[in-house]
Amino acid sequence: MGDPKFSKKTYSTPRHPWEKERIDAEKEILIRYGLKNKRELWKGMAMLDSMRTQARQLQAKIRTNDPASIKQLNALTARLERYNISRSTGSLDDILSLNIDNVLERRLQTLVFRKSLAKTIVQARQLITHGHISMNGRRVTIPGMLVEQSEEDSIQYYENSVLTDELHPLRRAMVEHGNEQEPEQGEESPEPSEAAPKQDAEPKTEASENKEEVK
């Protein structure tokens, strides 16, 4: 059971800590999802490894039509569908094809940013830790918690937060940011030289050339 004060780690560190390719890949994921440190990434990877390990074990047992294995498979697929991690039809191949993005996309911090409640993924983390976000009417302050699909629509600003006021500077800045017009698809923005030609560069005439020759 262990000491309740010192719980067991829910992640494992890499065996080779100085692999450049892995370090670069982890850094890109940290930036994309606004993670605080690599521990949060390793926790998601440990969760993903647990799901894939169960799927590999069930893949070998399910061929014998074992009732316990079929029940375990149904429980695993139901859990993944509840969190909207896998939109499969109960196939083990779909579970084995999951990647870390499928897990990190279900974090509260990511969903707050996807629902346009924050301007950036880093700001989404700040709003959660400062108590400005609620889910099912209750304030939540854990950016890394996984959100079930049924609770996703209930994510909003906390009722006692100052952000419920639409005139708050942050809300107004987000509206202005969302109303910025971008060039339509297939339409390239004009180059600086095409949009505003330089007026200093005047075409040379015969008189100007004669003046230069005289000089």
TAQUIDA-V191578 format. One record per pair of residues at least 24 apart in sequence whose C-alpha atoms are under 6 Angstrom apart, sorted by the first residue. I is the first residue (numbers start at 1). J is the second residue. If there is no record, write none. Layout:
((I	J) (I	J))
This chain:
((11	42) (11	43) (11	46) (34	121) (34	122) (52	96) (55	92) (82	148) (82	149) (83	148) (83	149) (84	149) (106	146) (106	147) (107	144) (107	145) (107	146) (108	143) (108	145) (109	143) (132	157) (132	158) (132	161) (133	157) (133	158) (134	158))
